[in-house]
Structure formats: structure tokens, C-alpha cells
Amino acid sequence: MLVEPSDSSLSVVDTSVVARIERIVRCRTGGRIRDLRVDVQGDDVILTGSASTYYAKQLATHAVLDEVPGGQLTNSIEVL
């Protein structure tokens, strides 16, 4: 996973952080998020995927906020 800092050089994000967040979201939502993708850009976490209920999307939000307090979260999970 690559991020582009403001100085235009690329750096590698610790993939264990992404894997840990994915694992926690899958666990807390009971696997109800399809095509889950977690991107980390600095202190920002971006979730994408789809869920059949708004409740599952909210579970994902709370899972991330519990794991990275003080971080920014963009939950772009689509409720179908």
C-alpha cells in the first residue's frame, strides 16, 4: 500500500496496521461488509465496501474509532 505525502515522494504504509484494522472491522461486523478495503493515509483511515444495512456500516465506524482514537475516519461503505 502506497501513500503520497505532500512532498510527492512515496512511502510504504505499515501493512500490519491495515491488516489489523481489516481484521477488527470484519470481526466486529461479523463479516457483513462485502469487498472491504482499508486505506491508511497518514492519520486518515478510509473504509470502502458495501453493506446491506446502515447498522453494519456503523459497526465498522465504531470498530475503527475504537482502534485508532484521535484519527480521522472516512467511511465510504455503501449501504445497498
PDB file of N, CA, C and O in Angstrom, chain B, residues numbered from 101:
ATOM      1  N   MET B 101       0.840  -1.164   0.000  1.00  0.00           N
ATOM      2  CA  MET B 101       0.000   0.000   0.000  1.00  0.00           C
ATOM      3  C   MET B 101       0.885   1.226   0.000  1.00  0.00           C
ATOM      4  O   MET B 101       1.797   1.331   0.820  1.00  0.00           O
ATOM      5  N   LEU B 102       0.638   2.138  -0.887  1.00  0.00           N
ATOM      6  CA  LEU B 102       1.455   3.339  -1.009  1.00  0.00           C
ATOM      7  C   LEU B 102       0.625   4.567  -0.695  1.00  0.00           C
ATOM      8  O   LEU B 102      -0.571   4.614  -0.982  1.00  0.00           O
ATOM      9  N   VAL B 103       1.265   5.551  -0.109  1.00  0.00           N
ATOM     10  CA  VAL B 103       0.632   6.849   0.108  1.00  0.00           C
ATOM     11  C   VAL B 103       1.522   7.912  -0.489  1.00  0.00           C
ATOM     12  O   VAL B 103       2.730   7.717  -0.622  1.00  0.00           O
ATOM     13  N   GLU B 104       0.938   9.020  -0.843  1.00  0.00           N
ATOM     14  CA  GLU B 104       1.710  10.106  -1.434  1.00  0.00           C
ATOM     15  C   GLU B 104       1.688  11.305  -0.493  1.00  0.00           C
ATOM     16  O   GLU B 104       0.692  12.026  -0.441  1.00  0.00           O
ATOM     17  N   PRO B 105       2.767  11.529   0.247  1.00  0.00           N
ATOM     18  CA  PRO B 105       2.845  12.693   1.118  1.00  0.00           C
ATOM     19  C   PRO B 105       2.903  13.977   0.303  1.00  0.00           C
ATOM     20  O   PRO B 105       3.043  13.939  -0.919  1.00  0.00           O
ATOM     21  N   SER B 106       2.794  15.105   0.981  1.00  0.00           N
ATOM     22  CA  SER B 106       2.745  16.392   0.290  1.00  0.00           C
ATOM     23  C   SER B 106       4.025  16.712  -0.471  1.00  0.00           C
ATOM     24  O   SER B 106       3.998  17.530  -1.391  1.00  0.00           O
ATOM     25  N   ASP B 107       5.150  16.086  -0.111  1.00  0.00           N
ATOM     26  CA  ASP B 107       6.395  16.368  -0.830  1.00  0.00           C
ATOM     27  C   ASP B 107       6.546  15.520  -2.093  1.00  0.00           C
ATOM     28  O   ASP B 107       7.607  15.533  -2.719  1.00  0.00           O
ATOM     29  N   SER B 108       5.511  14.791  -2.473  1.00  0.00           N
ATOM     30  CA  SER B 108       5.434  13.987  -3.693  1.00  0.00           C
ATOM     31  C   SER B 108       6.339  12.765  -3.708  1.00  0.00           C
ATOM     32  O   SER B 108       6.429  12.099  -4.739  1.00  0.00           O
ATOM     33  N   SER B 109       7.017  12.441  -2.606  1.00  0.00           N
ATOM     34  CA  SER B 109       7.760  11.185  -2.558  1.00  0.00           C
ATOM     35  C   SER B 109       6.836  10.113  -1.998  1.00  0.00           C
ATOM     36  O   SER B 109       5.931  10.407  -1.217  1.00  0.00           O
ATOM     37  N   LEU B 110       7.067   8.873  -2.401  1.00  0.00           N
ATOM     38  CA  LEU B 110       6.210   7.783  -1.955  1.00  0.00           C
ATOM     39  C   LEU B 110       6.833   7.073  -0.768  1.00  0.00           C
ATOM     40  O   LEU B 110       8.051   6.915  -0.688  1.00  0.00           O
ATOM     41  N   SER B 111       5.978   6.649   0.152  1.00  0.00           N
ATOM     42  CA  SER B 111       6.451   5.846   1.272  1.00  0.00           C
ATOM     43  C   SER B 111       5.478   4.700   1.484  1.00  0.00           C
ATOM     44  O   SER B 111       4.309   4.790   1.108  1.00  0.00           O
ATOM     45  N   VAL B 112       5.955   3.639   2.078  1.00  0.00           N
ATOM     46  CA  VAL B 112       5.145   2.453   2.296  1.00  0.00           C
ATOM     47  C   VAL B 112       4.487   2.545   3.664  1.00  0.00           C
ATOM     48  O   VAL B 112       5.153   2.801   4.668  1.00  0.00           O
ATOM     49  N   VAL B 113       3.173   2.335   3.699  1.00  0.00           N
ATOM     50  CA  VAL B 113       2.430   2.293   4.952  1.00  0.00           C
ATOM     51  C   VAL B 113       2.617   0.911   5.550  1.00  0.00           C
ATOM     52  O   VAL B 113       2.657  -0.084   4.827  1.00  0.00           O
ATOM     53  N   ASP B 114       2.728   0.850   6.844  1.00  0.00           N
ATOM     54  CA  ASP B 114       2.875  -0.418   7.543  1.00  0.00           C
ATOM     55  C   ASP B 114       1.650  -1.286   7.255  1.00  0.00           C
ATOM     56  O   ASP B 114       0.552  -1.002   7.734  1.00  0.00           O
ATOM     57  N   THR B 115       1.848  -2.348   6.467  1.00  0.00           N
ATOM     58  CA  THR B 115       0.723  -3.197   6.081  1.00  0.00           C
ATOM     59  C   THR B 115       0.102  -3.913   7.267  1.00  0.00           C
ATOM     60  O   THR B 115      -1.051  -4.336   7.190  1.00  0.00           O
ATOM     61  N   SER B 116       0.840  -4.061   8.365  1.00  0.00           N
ATOM     62  CA  SER B 116       0.257  -4.709   9.540  1.00  0.00           C
ATOM     63  C   SER B 116      -0.845  -3.849  10.147  1.00  0.00           C
ATOM     64  O   SER B 116      -1.792  -4.385  10.722  1.00  0.00           O
ATOM     65  N   VAL B 117      -0.743  -2.524  10.031  1.00  0.00           N
ATOM     66  CA  VAL B 117      -1.793  -1.630  10.530  1.00  0.00           C
ATOM     67  C   VAL B 117      -3.065  -1.830   9.711  1.00  0.00           C
ATOM     68  O   VAL B 117      -4.154  -1.953  10.271  1.00  0.00           O
ATOM     69  N   VAL B 118      -2.930  -1.862   8.399  1.00  0.00           N
ATOM     70  CA  VAL B 118      -4.076  -2.075   7.519  1.00  0.00           C
ATOM     71  C   VAL B 118      -4.700  -3.436   7.801  1.00  0.00           C
ATOM     72  O   VAL B 118      -5.920  -3.544   7.923  1.00  0.00           O
ATOM     73  N   ALA B 119      -3.882  -4.469   7.906  1.00  0.00           N
ATOM     74  CA  ALA B 119      -4.387  -5.816   8.170  1.00  0.00           C
ATOM     75  C   ALA B 119      -5.104  -5.881   9.514  1.00  0.00           C
ATOM     76  O   ALA B 119      -6.145  -6.527   9.636  1.00  0.00           O
ATOM     77  N   ARG B 120      -4.548  -5.213  10.523  1.00  0.00           N
ATOM     78  CA  ARG B 120      -5.176  -5.215  11.853  1.00  0.00           C
ATOM     79  C   ARG B 120      -6.539  -4.529  11.806  1.00  0.00           C
ATOM     80  O   ARG B 120      -7.504  -5.035  12.379  1.00  0.00           O
ATOM     81  N   ILE B 121      -6.628  -3.389  11.133  1.00  0.00           N
ATOM     82  CA  ILE B 121      -7.909  -2.686  11.037  1.00  0.00           C
ATOM     83  C   ILE B 121      -8.920  -3.522  10.263  1.00  0.00           C
ATOM     84  O   ILE B 121     -10.079  -3.614  10.668  1.00  0.00           O
ATOM     85  N   GLU B 122      -8.501  -4.134   9.155  1.00  0.00           N
ATOM     86  CA  GLU B 122      -9.404  -5.002   8.386  1.00  0.00           C
ATOM     87  C   GLU B 122      -9.928  -6.141   9.247  1.00  0.00           C
ATOM     88  O   GLU B 122     -11.123  -6.437   9.238  1.00  0.00           O
ATOM     89  N   ARG B 123      -9.027  -6.780   9.992  1.00  0.00           N
ATOM     90  CA  ARG B 123      -9.408  -7.904  10.847  1.00  0.00           C
ATOM     91  C   ARG B 123     -10.420  -7.462  11.903  1.00  0.00           C
ATOM     92  O   ARG B 123     -11.408  -8.156  12.145  1.00  0.00           O
ATOM     93  N   ILE B 124     -10.181  -6.320  12.527  1.00  0.00           N
ATOM     94  CA  ILE B 124     -11.076  -5.828  13.570  1.00  0.00           C
ATOM     95  C   ILE B 124     -12.446  -5.486  12.991  1.00  0.00           C
ATOM     96  O   ILE B 124     -13.472  -5.816  13.585  1.00  0.00           O
ATOM     97  N   VAL B 125     -12.463  -4.825  11.833  1.00  0.00           N
ATOM     98  CA  VAL B 125     -13.745  -4.479  11.209  1.00  0.00           C
ATOM     99  C   VAL B 125     -14.513  -5.742  10.839  1.00  0.00           C
ATOM    100  O   VAL B 125     -15.716  -5.827  11.087  1.00  0.00           O
ATOM    101  N   ARG B 126     -13.835  -6.725  10.248  1.00  0.00           N
ATOM    102  CA  ARG B 126     -14.512  -7.978   9.881  1.00  0.00           C
ATOM    103  C   ARG B 126     -15.068  -8.685  11.113  1.00  0.00           C
ATOM    104  O   ARG B 126     -16.181  -9.210  11.088  1.00  0.00           O
ATOM    105  N   CYS B 127     -14.290  -8.693  12.183  1.00  0.00           N
ATOM    106  CA  CYS B 127     -14.721  -9.347  13.417  1.00  0.00           C
ATOM    107  C   CYS B 127     -15.923  -8.629  14.024  1.00  0.00           C
ATOM    108  O   CYS B 127     -16.920  -9.267  14.362  1.00  0.00           O
ATOM    109  N   ARG B 128     -15.837  -7.315  14.164  1.00  0.00           N
ATOM    110  CA  ARG B 128     -16.900  -6.540  14.820  1.00  0.00           C
ATOM    111  C   ARG B 128     -18.186  -6.487  13.999  1.00  0.00           C
ATOM    112  O   ARG B 128     -19.272  -6.319  14.554  1.00  0.00           O
ATOM    113  N   THR B 129     -18.066  -6.631  12.675  1.00  0.00           N
ATOM    114  CA  THR B 129     -19.262  -6.588  11.828  1.00  0.00           C
ATOM    115  C   THR B 129     -19.761  -7.984  11.472  1.00  0.00           C
ATOM    116  O   THR B 129     -20.765  -8.126  10.774  1.00  0.00           O
ATOM    117  N   GLY B 130     -19.077  -8.998  11.940  1.00  0.00           N
ATOM    118  CA  GLY B 130     -19.480 -10.358  11.607  1.00  0.00           C
ATOM    119  C   GLY B 130     -19.342 -10.653  10.123  1.00  0.00           C
ATOM    120  O   GLY B 130     -20.070 -11.486   9.584  1.00  0.00           O
ATOM    121  N   GLY B 131     -18.412  -9.976   9.459  1.00  0.00           N
ATOM    122  CA  GLY B 131     -18.189 -10.201   8.030  1.00  0.00           C
ATOM    123  C   GLY B 131     -19.274  -9.621   7.144  1.00  0.00           C
ATOM    124  O   GLY B 131     -19.405 -10.025   5.989  1.00  0.00           O
ATOM    125  N   ARG B 132     -20.058  -8.676   7.661  1.00  0.00           N
ATOM    126  CA  ARG B 132     -21.183  -8.118   6.901  1.00  0.00           C
ATOM    127  C   ARG B 132     -20.790  -7.028   5.912  1.00  0.00           C
ATOM    128  O   ARG B 132     -21.654  -6.483   5.224  1.00  0.00           O
ATOM    129  N   ILE B 133     -19.510  -6.703   5.828  1.00  0.00           N
ATOM    130  CA  ILE B 133     -19.054  -5.710   4.853  1.00  0.00           C
ATOM    131  C   ILE B 133     -18.429  -6.458   3.679  1.00  0.00           C
ATOM    132  O   ILE B 133     -17.407  -7.127   3.829  1.00  0.00           O
ATOM    133  N   ARG B 134     -19.049  -6.339   2.520  1.00  0.00           N
ATOM    134  CA  ARG B 134     -18.529  -7.006   1.324  1.00  0.00           C
ATOM    135  C   ARG B 134     -17.488  -6.115   0.652  1.00  0.00           C
ATOM    136  O   ARG B 134     -17.600  -4.890   0.653  1.00  0.00           O
ATOM    137  N   ASP B 135     -16.483  -6.755   0.086  1.00  0.00           N
ATOM    138  CA  ASP B 135     -15.413  -6.040  -0.629  1.00  0.00           C
ATOM    139  C   ASP B 135     -14.777  -4.954   0.236  1.00  0.00           C
ATOM    140  O   ASP B 135     -14.495  -3.854  -0.239  1.00  0.00           O
ATOM    141  N   LEU B 136     -14.556  -5.274   1.509  1.00  0.00           N
ATOM    142  CA  LEU B 136     -13.966  -4.309   2.435  1.00  0.00           C
ATOM    143  C   LEU B 136     -12.562  -3.936   1.986  1.00  0.00           C
ATOM    144  O   LEU B 136     -11.738  -4.792   1.666  1.00  0.00           O
ATOM    145  N   ARG B 137     -12.319  -2.645   1.973  1.00  0.00           N
ATOM    146  CA  ARG B 137     -10.978  -2.136   1.682  1.00  0.00           C
ATOM    147  C   ARG B 137     -10.653  -1.062   2.707  1.00  0.00           C
ATOM    148  O   ARG B 137     -11.464  -0.178   2.983  1.00  0.00           O
ATOM    149  N   VAL B 138      -9.459  -1.154   3.263  1.00  0.00           N
ATOM    150  CA  VAL B 138      -8.979  -0.172   4.233  1.00  0.00           C
ATOM    151  C   VAL B 138      -7.757   0.506   3.638  1.00  0.00           C
ATOM    152  O   VAL B 138      -6.792  -0.158   3.260  1.00  0.00           O
ATOM    153  N   ASP B 139      -7.801   1.823   3.557  1.00  0.00           N
ATOM    154  CA  ASP B 139      -6.651   2.612   3.116  1.00  0.00           C
ATOM    155  C   ASP B 139      -6.243   3.510   4.266  1.00  0.00           C
ATOM    156  O   ASP B 139      -7.091   4.102   4.934  1.00  0.00           O
ATOM    157  N   VAL B 140      -4.941   3.609   4.495  1.00  0.00           N
ATOM    158  CA  VAL B 140      -4.417   4.487   5.536  1.00  0.00           C
ATOM    159  C   VAL B 140      -3.507   5.502   4.866  1.00  0.00           C
ATOM    160  O   VAL B 140      -2.554   5.143   4.175  1.00  0.00           O
ATOM    161  N   GLN B 141      -3.813   6.766   5.078  1.00  0.00           N
ATOM    162  CA  GLN B 141      -3.008   7.858   4.529  1.00  0.00           C
ATOM    163  C   GLN B 141      -2.673   8.785   5.686  1.00  0.00           C
ATOM    164  O   GLN B 141      -3.481   9.628   6.077  1.00  0.00           O
ATOM    165  N   GLY B 142      -1.484   8.621   6.222  1.00  0.00           N
ATOM    166  CA  GLY B 142      -1.097   9.391   7.402  1.00  0.00           C
ATOM    167  C   GLY B 142      -1.954   8.989   8.588  1.00  0.00           C
ATOM    168  O   GLY B 142      -1.966   7.820   8.974  1.00  0.00           O
ATOM    169  N   ASP B 143      -2.673   9.947   9.174  1.00  0.00           N
ATOM    170  CA  ASP B 143      -3.578   9.660  10.287  1.00  0.00           C
ATOM    171  C   ASP B 143      -4.996   9.377   9.823  1.00  0.00           C
ATOM    172  O   ASP B 143      -5.884   9.170  10.649  1.00  0.00           O
ATOM    173  N   ASP B 144      -5.224   9.366   8.520  1.00  0.00           N
ATOM    174  CA  ASP B 144      -6.558   9.162   7.969  1.00  0.00           C
ATOM    175  C   ASP B 144      -6.778   7.699   7.605  1.00  0.00           C
ATOM    176  O   ASP B 144      -5.918   7.062   6.996  1.00  0.00           O
ATOM    177  N   VAL B 145      -7.947   7.172   7.988  1.00  0.00           N
ATOM    178  CA  VAL B 145      -8.353   5.821   7.619  1.00  0.00           C
ATOM    179  C   VAL B 145      -9.576   5.964   6.720  1.00  0.00           C
ATOM    180  O   VAL B 145     -10.523   6.675   7.054  1.00  0.00           O
ATOM    181  N   ILE B 146      -9.546   5.284   5.578  1.00  0.00           N
ATOM    182  CA  ILE B 146     -10.649   5.341   4.625  1.00  0.00           C
ATOM    183  C   ILE B 146     -11.179   3.924   4.435  1.00  0.00           C
ATOM    184  O   ILE B 146     -10.438   3.017   4.056  1.00  0.00           O
ATOM    185  N   LEU B 147     -12.478   3.744   4.705  1.00  0.00           N
ATOM    186  CA  LEU B 147     -13.133   2.455   4.521  1.00  0.00           C
ATOM    187  C   LEU B 147     -13.986   2.498   3.264  1.00  0.00           C
ATOM    188  O   LEU B 147     -14.708   3.468   3.033  1.00  0.00           O
ATOM    189  N   THR B 148     -13.908   1.455   2.452  1.00  0.00           N
ATOM    190  CA  THR B 148     -14.805   1.306   1.312  1.00  0.00           C
ATOM    191  C   THR B 148     -15.302  -0.125   1.287  1.00  0.00           C
ATOM    192  O   THR B 148     -14.693  -1.019   1.874  1.00  0.00           O
ATOM    193  N   GLY B 149     -16.400  -0.328   0.610  1.00  0.00           N
ATOM    194  CA  GLY B 149     -17.024  -1.633   0.507  1.00  0.00           C
ATOM    195  C   GLY B 149     -18.524  -1.436   0.438  1.00  0.00           C
ATOM    196  O   GLY B 149     -19.001  -0.343   0.134  1.00  0.00           O
ATOM    197  N   SER B 150     -19.271  -2.499   0.721  1.00  0.00           N
ATOM    198  CA  SER B 150     -20.727  -2.378   0.726  1.00  0.00           C
ATOM    199  C   SER B 150     -21.308  -3.222   1.849  1.00  0.00           C
ATOM    200  O   SER B 150     -20.742  -4.236   2.257  1.00  0.00           O
ATOM    201  N   ALA B 151     -22.456  -2.768   2.332  1.00  0.00           N
ATOM    202  CA  ALA B 151     -23.156  -3.454   3.414  1.00  0.00           C
ATOM    203  C   ALA B 151     -24.644  -3.442   3.098  1.00  0.00           C
ATOM    204  O   ALA B 151     -25.125  -2.576   2.368  1.00  0.00           O
ATOM    205  N   SER B 152     -25.362  -4.398   3.647  1.00  0.00           N
ATOM    206  CA  SER B 152     -26.805  -4.441   3.395  1.00  0.00           C
ATOM    207  C   SER B 152     -27.581  -3.586   4.389  1.00  0.00           C
ATOM    208  O   SER B 152     -28.759  -3.304   4.170  1.00  0.00           O
ATOM    209  N   THR B 153     -26.932  -3.168   5.488  1.00  0.00           N
ATOM    210  CA  THR B 153     -27.630  -2.342   6.477  1.00  0.00           C
ATOM    211  C   THR B 153     -26.747  -1.184   6.935  1.00  0.00           C
ATOM    212  O   THR B 153     -25.519  -1.257   6.913  1.00  0.00           O
ATOM    213  N   TYR B 154     -27.421  -0.117   7.349  1.00  0.00           N
ATOM    214  CA  TYR B 154     -26.705   1.023   7.915  1.00  0.00           C
ATOM    215  C   TYR B 154     -26.049   0.618   9.233  1.00  0.00           C
ATOM    216  O   TYR B 154     -24.987   1.132   9.584  1.00  0.00           O
ATOM    217  N   TYR B 155     -26.681  -0.302   9.960  1.00  0.00           N
ATOM    218  CA  TYR B 155     -26.132  -0.785  11.229  1.00  0.00           C
ATOM    219  C   TYR B 155     -24.743  -1.389  11.027  1.00  0.00           C
ATOM    220  O   TYR B 155     -23.838  -1.125  11.819  1.00  0.00           O
ATOM    221  N   ALA B 156     -24.561  -2.191   9.986  1.00  0.00           N
ATOM    222  CA  ALA B 156     -23.251  -2.794   9.712  1.00  0.00           C
ATOM    223  C   ALA B 156     -22.220  -1.709   9.411  1.00  0.00           C
ATOM    224  O   ALA B 156     -21.069  -1.812   9.833  1.00  0.00           O
ATOM    225  N   LYS B 157     -22.631  -0.671   8.683  1.00  0.00           N
ATOM    226  CA  LYS B 157     -21.732   0.444   8.394  1.00  0.00           C
ATOM    227  C   LYS B 157     -21.329   1.139   9.691  1.00  0.00           C
ATOM    228  O   LYS B 157     -20.161   1.486   9.867  1.00  0.00           O
ATOM    229  N   GLN B 158     -22.278   1.345  10.598  1.00  0.00           N
ATOM    230  CA  GLN B 158     -21.984   1.980  11.882  1.00  0.00           C
ATOM    231  C   GLN B 158     -21.062   1.117  12.735  1.00  0.00           C
ATOM    232  O   GLN B 158     -20.181   1.641  13.418  1.00  0.00           O
ATOM    233  N   LEU B 159     -21.255  -0.199  12.703  1.00  0.00           N
ATOM    234  CA  LEU B 159     -20.357  -1.100  13.434  1.00  0.00           C
ATOM    235  C   LEU B 159     -18.924  -0.933  12.941  1.00  0.00           C
ATOM    236  O   LEU B 159     -17.985  -0.917  13.738  1.00  0.00           O
ATOM    237  N   ALA B 160     -18.761  -0.810  11.636  1.00  0.00           N
ATOM    238  CA  ALA B 160     -17.423  -0.611  11.067  1.00  0.00           C
ATOM    239  C   ALA B 160     -16.830   0.710  11.549  1.00  0.00           C
ATOM    240  O   ALA B 160     -15.649   0.776  11.891  1.00  0.00           O
ATOM    241  N   THR B 161     -17.645   1.754  11.575  1.00  0.00           N
ATOM    242  CA  THR B 161     -17.185   3.062  12.055  1.00  0.00           C
ATOM    243  C   THR B 161     -16.666   2.956  13.478  1.00  0.00           C
ATOM    244  O   THR B 161     -15.560   3.408  13.774  1.00  0.00           O
ATOM    245  N   HIS B 162     -17.454   2.364  14.353  1.00  0.00           N
ATOM    246  CA  HIS B 162     -17.063   2.271  15.759  1.00  0.00           C
ATOM    247  C   HIS B 162     -15.854   1.365  15.962  1.00  0.00           C
ATOM    248  O   HIS B 162     -15.038   1.612  16.851  1.00  0.00           O
ATOM    249  N   ALA B 163     -15.731   0.320  15.150  1.00  0.00           N
ATOM    250  CA  ALA B 163     -14.564  -0.560  15.251  1.00  0.00           C
ATOM    251  C   ALA B 163     -13.285   0.217  14.970  1.00  0.00           C
ATOM    252  O   ALA B 163     -12.295   0.068  15.686  1.00  0.00           O
ATOM    253  N   VAL B 164     -13.304   1.047  13.929  1.00  0.00           N
ATOM    254  CA  VAL B 164     -12.112   1.825  13.576  1.00  0.00           C
ATOM    255  C   VAL B 164     -11.844   2.898  14.619  1.00  0.00           C
ATOM    256  O   VAL B 164     -10.702   3.071  15.044  1.00  0.00           O
ATOM    257  N   LEU B 165     -12.873   3.619  15.036  1.00  0.00           N
ATOM    258  CA  LEU B 165     -12.674   4.696  16.009  1.00  0.00           C
ATOM    259  C   LEU B 165     -12.157   4.166  17.343  1.00  0.00           C
ATOM    260  O   LEU B 165     -11.383   4.843  18.021  1.00  0.00           O
ATOM    261  N   ASP B 166     -12.576   2.964  17.724  1.00  0.00           N
ATOM    262  CA  ASP B 166     -12.055   2.346  18.947  1.00  0.00           C
ATOM    263  C   ASP B 166     -10.585   1.977  18.792  1.00  0.00           C
ATOM    264  O   ASP B 166      -9.818   2.037  19.753  1.00  0.00           O
ATOM    265  N   GLU B 167     -10.199   1.598  17.583  1.00  0.00           N
ATOM    266  CA  GLU B 167      -8.830   1.139  17.333  1.00  0.00           C
ATOM    267  C   GLU B 167      -7.848   2.288  17.131  1.00  0.00           C
ATOM    268  O   GLU B 167      -6.692   2.191  17.543  1.00  0.00           O
ATOM    269  N   VAL B 168      -8.287   3.359  16.510  1.00  0.00           N
ATOM    270  CA  VAL B 168      -7.402   4.498  16.234  1.00  0.00           C
ATOM    271  C   VAL B 168      -8.020   5.787  16.786  1.00  0.00           C
ATOM    272  O   VAL B 168      -8.430   6.655  16.016  1.00  0.00           O
ATOM    273  N   PRO B 169      -8.087   5.913  18.107  1.00  0.00           N
ATOM    274  CA  PRO B 169      -8.679   7.116  18.690  1.00  0.00           C
ATOM    275  C   PRO B 169      -7.885   8.354  18.280  1.00  0.00           C
ATOM    276  O   PRO B 169      -6.654   8.347  18.278  1.00  0.00           O
ATOM    277  N   GLY B 170      -8.598   9.396  17.939  1.00  0.00           N
ATOM    278  CA  GLY B 170      -7.939  10.629  17.523  1.00  0.00           C
ATOM    279  C   GLY B 170      -7.620  10.683  16.047  1.00  0.00           C
ATOM    280  O   GLY B 170      -7.256  11.740  15.530  1.00  0.00           O
ATOM    281  N   GLY B 171      -7.751   9.559  15.357  1.00  0.00           N
ATOM    282  CA  GLY B 171      -7.504   9.551  13.917  1.00  0.00           C
ATOM    283  C   GLY B 171      -8.736  10.020  13.161  1.00  0.00           C
ATOM    284  O   GLY B 171      -9.834  10.069  13.715  1.00  0.00           O
ATOM    285  N   GLN B 172      -8.549  10.361  11.910  1.00  0.00           N
ATOM    286  CA  GLN B 172      -9.658  10.765  11.048  1.00  0.00           C
ATOM    287  C   GLN B 172     -10.183   9.536  10.317  1.00  0.00           C
ATOM    288  O   GLN B 172      -9.401   8.707   9.852  1.00  0.00           O
ATOM    289  N   LEU B 173     -11.493   9.418  10.216  1.00  0.00           N
ATOM    290  CA  LEU B 173     -12.105   8.299   9.518  1.00  0.00           C
ATOM    291  C   LEU B 173     -13.037   8.817   8.439  1.00  0.00           C
ATOM    292  O   LEU B 173     -13.868   9.693   8.678  1.00  0.00           O
ATOM    293  N   THR B 174     -12.884   8.260   7.249  1.00  0.00           N
ATOM    294  CA  THR B 174     -13.850   8.473   6.178  1.00  0.00           C
ATOM    295  C   THR B 174     -14.476   7.120   5.894  1.00  0.00           C
ATOM    296  O   THR B 174     -13.815   6.215   5.384  1.00  0.00           O
ATOM    297  N   ASN B 175     -15.759   6.985   6.227  1.00  0.00           N
ATOM    298  CA  ASN B 175     -16.448   5.727   5.995  1.00  0.00           C
ATOM    299  C   ASN B 175     -17.244   5.858   4.702  1.00  0.00           C
ATOM    300  O   ASN B 175     -18.328   6.441   4.679  1.00  0.00           O
ATOM    301  N   SER B 176     -16.687   5.306   3.628  1.00  0.00           N
ATOM    302  CA  SER B 176     -17.336   5.349   2.318  1.00  0.00           C
ATOM    303  C   SER B 176     -17.999   4.026   1.983  1.00  0.00           C
ATOM    304  O   SER B 176     -18.204   3.710   0.811  1.00  0.00           O
ATOM    305  N   ILE B 177     -18.335   3.249   3.004  1.00  0.00           N
ATOM    306  CA  ILE B 177     -19.045   1.990   2.784  1.00  0.00           C
ATOM    307  C   ILE B 177     -20.441   2.324   2.275  1.00  0.00           C
ATOM    308  O   ILE B 177     -21.152   3.138   2.865  1.00  0.00           O
ATOM    309  N   GLU B 178     -20.819   1.692   1.183  1.00  0.00           N
ATOM    310  CA  GLU B 178     -22.117   1.934   0.566  1.00  0.00           C
ATOM    311  C   GLU B 178     -23.152   0.977   1.154  1.00  0.00           C
ATOM    312  O   GLU B 178     -22.909  -0.226   1.246  1.00  0.00           O
ATOM    313  N   VAL B 179     -24.302   1.511   1.549  1.00  0.00           N
ATOM    314  CA  VAL B 179     -25.399   0.679   2.040  1.00  0.00           C
ATOM    315  C   VAL B 179     -26.315   0.390   0.858  1.00  0.00           C
ATOM    316  O   VAL B 179     -26.868   1.301   0.242  1.00  0.00           O
ATOM    317  N   LEU B 180     -26.462  -0.899   0.555  1.00  0.00           N
ATOM    318  CA  LEU B 180     -27.269  -1.302  -0.611  1.00  0.00           C
ATOM    319  C   LEU B 180     -28.666  -1.705  -0.204  1.00  0.00           C
ATOM    320  O   LEU B 180     -29.476  -2.071  -1.056  1.00  0.00           O
TER     321      LEU B 180
END
